[in-house]
Amino acid sequence: MEFEKINDGKAMTVRLIGEVDSMNIAEIEEKLLKEVEGVTDLTFDLEQLEYISSAGLRVLLQMQKLMKAQGTMTIRNVNEDVMDIFKVTGFVRLLNIV
């Protein structure tokens, strides 16, 4: 799994590449919590994300709650496999997916 971020002042884009699961979610969560302070526009680009586990979904939900207090969060470029996971878990109703 790779984690890339582009920070442009108050806007930040995070690219998740590969698989997000219980083996790497702690590292991702730690980085995100450090980086989102002061960010008002958070975007997750999931174009190259192949799989996300329930632990990854939990972190997305945590980030969504955090960003509701300080700005907005958007998820974009979701591939079919990951979108299926979002649909089955009901996350399509919880997250702003474009």
C-alpha angles and dihedrals in degrees: 000000000000127000119201127176135189113197118194103176107277093004124074132180119199120197117201113198127189120355129345111202143136091289095065107017095095091060092047093047092049093050093046095050090051095046104044097065106118093008114130099177117045120179127185114204107201099173092120098034109118100181140004124194129208088267089058091047089052091055092049089052090048090051090048091055092046093048093049086066096048108022140306138319126205132183117206142174094031112177122223097260095052091042088056089056090050091050096047092049095043093243091130086076094046102045132058100241118178 
